[in-house]
Amino acid sequence: MENKTDVIVIGAGLSGLTAARKLEEAGYSVKVIEARERVGGRSFTHHLADGQVLDLGGQWIGPTQTKMYELCKELDLELYPTYNEGKIILYDNGKKTLMGSNNGALPKLNVFVLLGLGLTIKKVERLVEQIDLDEPWNHPKAKIWDGETLDSWIRKNTKIKKVREYFNIVSEVVFSTEARDISFLHFLFYIKSGSGMDNLLNIDEGAQKERIIGGTQEISVRLAKKLKGEVFFNNPVTRIEQSETGIKVFSREQFWEAKKVIVTLPPTLAGRITYQPPLPGMRDQLTQRIPAGSVIKIQVIYKTPFWRKEGLTGQAVSFTGPIKIVMDNSLPNDSRGVLVMFMEANDGREASEWSIEKRTQKAIECLVIYFGQKAADYLEYVEKNWCDDEYTRGCYGGHFTPGVWTGYGKHLRKPIQHIHWAGAETATVWNGYMEGAVRSGERAAAEVVEILCG
Ligand SMILES: Cc1cc2nc3c(=O)[nH]c(=O)nc-3n(C[C@H](O)[C@H](O)[C@H](O)COP(=O)(O)OP(=O)(O)OC[C@H]3O[C@@H](n4cnc5c(N)ncnc54)[C@H](O)[C@@H]3O)c2cc1C
């Protein structure tokens, strides 16, 4: 077997495959080493018995995600809009109310709460504007903001309990973790990276605007088909050795040699590879401090999208779990209805310990509360617990805990001799999203090309 190549890319997710593609376009030979038996990583499409597909990982794209739109166009993948006609159910304190679907980031709450919420969001947005996405640690107040959590900042800046609860839901929905777990500086960075709070949370003109017909994994499948270099499946990389002259990458069964390597794993998993010589302490400490969120993505299939006839979008927002967010995820050209929902953060952690039967029962109980008894009459329940997945270990991505941006931020993308770093967590724009993964792969490939051709 020819095991030598110019560049080795570790991971065949969106970042790895776009990096490989850019390197080949620049004339370099590439081998991609992938732990799983498939491409796509966190974009993973499940095939139902009749061939229809559901995305179990990343699924929505929206405005300002230019790389994703370009990829879909180039790879001949069609899009379809997220269903957003009718009312949204708001479930709070045992009471159900309906709100319009064009409220942006604001739920329907009493005027006093709404005013407080609006003011707090405005305050956050003013801080967001000041963040430098390349070097968030450089802001004069970076250490103060990085020294507290989203939760502690919100507590200091509003006395209204509902506003605090709202921001905790935002944290759960966007980071799959509690507001007390993330650095406030990271929150500001992430909001800016995703083009603002409205854009992150919205459907019609936001990050949940549309889906890809055939599922998002198809992007990776098509990218991999176009590569000249081989993708080696079922080869979890365990060790990387480097010297002055080049690099050796080992899985349990084989090894490859190259001039450069791009590691595209989420930081925690990248930290589990053995490096020889060992990585500098600061790089290793960084990988110890970017934990993944906790999420179980659930989809429930019905004979019809019955909620639509009742004037509902299929969306529900609840202040109590274990299901706090529901959306219509019905398929194009299909008469069935699909609701997608998430058990996230603490709810996701608790639910991880339940049996699948208990999770099914709890999810359906929530749906019955939100949508009525018809929600009990479902055809199929499909779930994926990303915490259990050996080659991801939690989602949607890694979040920065307090002190990480200011203490270790500059080590996030800094190459170490022949090793370069990519992956959605290293992106400046759309960090944590598919768009960010693509941008990070292209950025790391450009770094390597500059060195190799220099
Ligand atoms: C439930 C869920 C919902 C999401 N929703 C959205 C959404 O709607 N929109 C959006 O834009 N994003 C969403 N995301 C996030 C998005 O999917 C990710 O940001 C993106 O796919 C990450 O791509 P990546 O290439 O950086 O990492 P990954 O996809 O994680 O790729 C890393 C690859 O490395 C492989 N690997 C791991 N360990 C090893 C090893 N030791 N050796 C070799 N290979 C290894 C993995 O198998 C994987 O293929 C969601 C994610 C999840 C899980």
The ligand as an ORCA input file, in Angstrom:
! r2SCAN-3c Opt
* xyz 0 1
  C     -28.054     17.273     16.663
  C     -27.254     18.294     15.915
  C     -27.911     19.351     15.320
  C     -27.183     20.324     14.634
  N     -27.866     21.294     13.959
  C     -27.188     22.099     13.107
  C     -27.905     22.897     12.169
  O     -29.139     22.833     12.079
  N     -27.183     23.707     11.355
  C     -25.803     23.742     11.373
  O     -25.206     24.479     10.581
  N     -25.117     22.958     12.243
  C     -25.768     22.119     13.075
  N     -25.084     21.257     13.883
  C     -23.602     21.379     13.961
  C     -22.908     20.819     12.711
  O     -23.430     19.566     12.398
  C     -21.410     20.729     12.994
  O     -20.916     21.993     13.382
  C     -20.580     20.314     11.780
  O     -21.152     19.224     11.115
  C     -19.169     19.963     12.275
  O     -18.356     19.535     11.204
  P     -16.821     19.229     11.474
  O     -16.274     18.683     10.218
  O     -16.171     20.402     12.081
  O     -16.802     18.113     12.627
  P     -17.370     16.625     12.574
  O     -18.570     16.556     11.727
  O     -17.501     16.197     13.990
  O     -16.206     15.815     11.848
  C     -15.119     15.253     12.547
  C     -14.854     13.875     11.962
  O     -13.755     13.281     12.652
  C     -14.018     11.911     12.864
  N     -13.196     11.437     13.976
  C     -13.420     11.569     15.298
  N     -12.396     11.007     15.995
  C     -11.525     10.529     15.072
  C     -10.261      9.866     15.157
  N      -9.674      9.585     16.316
  N      -9.666      9.495     14.003
  C     -10.203      9.776     12.794
  N     -11.397     10.419     12.659
  C     -12.033     10.792     13.794
  C     -15.497     11.862     13.126
  O     -16.009     10.576     12.897
  C     -16.019     12.899     12.120
  O     -16.329     12.319     10.898
  C     -25.766     20.262     14.576
  C     -25.109     19.179     15.167
  C     -25.843     18.202     15.815
  C     -25.136     17.009     16.364
*
